[in-house]
Amino acid sequence: MPAGRLSAPQRRLLDWGARLRRDLPWRRSRDPWLVLVSEVMLGQTQVGRVEPRWSAFAERWPTPASLAADPLSGLLVFWQGLGYPRRAVNLHHSAGVIVAEHGGAVPSSLDELLSLRGVGPYTARAVLAFALEADVGVVDTNIARVLARVAGERLTPRRAQELADGWVPAGQGWAWNQSMMDLGALRCRPVAPSCVGCPLARECRWRLGGFASPDPAIGSAGVSGRQARYQGSDRQLRGRVLDRLVEGPLPAEEVGEVVGAAGRAGSIIDGLVADGLVSRVGGTLVLGGG
């Protein structure tokens, strides 16, 4: 789809987005810091759980400097219920880097954004598109699914990014990517997609080919696969330890009882310490890295 004058598919998608795009609080902001925070929170966490937490975060830590000035432990307590607390560690570290190396302002170049801990190609481009309204393609799991199905082929990371960048109409980076994201989230679902009324149905090679198996989205770059089982996983046991540490210091010898698996206590502790989530103070564990 060429840049410049809108093609028919581009116009249809933008019109569809203008009518049906979700009204999410972070979409009303163009603050690079708050956009970055929203993207970190949304990584593998449902929108409904993020909405009230993002607003509370924006009030408490409205700038990188405000977060960097607070101890990591405070952020980890706040993060409970959002999942994947390592993201909080990375965000806290990035706030410090932004203050120390960028004068407190989130960097505005792709390479500088990618240098922040935990910021990958998707998050970096999301900041550019959603905060700075740059004409770059964003590839999250929903957009990647749309791209693969419209193309009718399983996509490599490079090909997915090329298609995403090539589809963005000039001057429409924000609206285009938000609309593509919602198209994948609301219509082009992993199972039983709703093609009636899809603005890209006329171009979708997978639909035009009779939905041939396998679905080209399966195995395409950026499309999430099935998550590993949570029950009994290290992730679940780590969460139990962190939940307990919110209440206060925890003797290391009691970790086995907390997780209900004494034989795994040592590896759980070592992993939490290595990830900067927990510190050892003598024989006691405390929330936050040293």
C-alpha positions, 0 to 999 in steps of 0.5 A: 500500500503506497504512502501518500494518497489513501488507497481504498483498503487504507481508507476503509480501515481508518474509517472503521477505526474512527468508528469502533476504536476502543477508548482507552485512557493511555490513548488520550496521552501523547506523553512518551513516558506514560505511553511507555508505561502503558506498553510495559503494563500491557505485555501479556496482561489484559486491558481490563486489569491495566486500565485502573492501574495505569491511571494510578501509576500516572498519578503516583509516578508521572515522570521518569524522575519520580519513579527513579527517586523511589525504591524498587520495592515500592513499585513491586508492591504496586505491581502486584496483580499485573503479572511478570514483575520482571517488567517492573524491574526493567521499567524502574531501571529504565527510569534511572537511565532516562534521568541519568543519560537523557535529561529525564526525557524518554528518548525519541530515536528507535536505537535509543529506545531499544537500548533501554532494558526490557524495551524490544522492537514492538515497545520501541515502535509503539512509543514512536507511533503512539506518543510521537505519532511517527509513521512506523509500523507496530507489530504486536500479536494482534497486528501480526495475526492480521498481517499474516492472514491478509498476506496469506503466508507465515511471516518472518520477523523481517517480513512482518515488519516490512509489511507493517511499515509499508502499510502505514499511510503518511501522517496517520501512524497513530490512527493506523496502528491503533486501528490495526491493533483493534481489528486484531483484538476485536475481529481477527481473533485467533479462533473463529474470526469475525470477517463480516464487516472487516475493512480488510476482508476484500484483501485477505488472502486467507479468507479468499482462499477459503480459510485453508489450513494451516492458518498462516498466523500460526507460527508467524513472527509476533503471534503469541503461541499457547502459554506454558501451564501456570499451575505448579510452574516456577512463575506461580511459586515465585508469585507466592514468594513475592506476595508474601514479601509484600507483607514484610521480610521473609526468613529464607528457611520459610520459603519452602513452606510458602511455595509448598515445595521445599525441594524447589525453594533454593532455585526459586530464591536464586531466580528471584535474586538474579532477576533483581526482585529480591535481596538477601539480608543475612538469612532473610529475604526482602523485596527489591534488588540490592 
